Amino acid sequence: MRHLLRMASYSSRTNMHARNLAIVWAPNLLRSKDIEATGFNGTAAFMEVRVQSIVVEFILTHVEQLFGDAPLRGTEGGDVGTAQ
């Protein structure tokens, strides 16, 4: 999570802020056996991935509170959780 937070700190250059990173990484970080087992498709799969991305975005915007407050090195500064 700290690595993804660091990546989000470069969002001014990459446009990969916390929300975009969450959308991309959520299906891998919070893999759903329900989707795999039942073969969800369409709306059900979209809703499951949406919930996953919301959870990952929350974690990314609260890394310090959840995992400790040691400062991150190599960040550009600014709010890494801000959607553009």
C-alpha positions, 0 to 999 in steps of 0.5 A, spaced: 500 500 500 505 504 501 508 503 494 501 505 491 501 511 495 508 513 493 505 512 486 499 516 487 504 522 489 506 522 482 499 523 479 501 530 477 505 527 472 502 520 471 494 522 472 494 515 476 491 518 483 489 514 488 482 513 485 485 510 478 490 506 482 484 503 486 480 501 480 487 498 476 489 494 483 483 492 486 481 486 482 488 483 484 488 486 491 481 484 493 480 478 489 473 475 489 472 468 489 464 469 488 466 472 481 470 466 479 466 461 482 459 463 479 462 466 473 459 473 474 458 477 468 455 484 467 452 488 472 454 483 478 461 483 476 461 491 475 458 492 482 463 487 485 469 490 482 466 497 484 466 495 491 473 493 491 476 499 488 472 503 493 475 499 499 482 500 496 481 507 495 479 508 502 486 504 504 490 508 500 487 515 502 488 512 509 495 508 509 498 512 515 492 511 520 491 504 518 499 502 517 503 507 522 505 514 521 512 513 519 513 519 513 514 516 506 520 518 502 521 520 495 514 523 495 512 530 491 507 532 497 500 534 496 494 530 497 495 523 494 488 521 495 485 527 491 481 525 485 483 529 479 
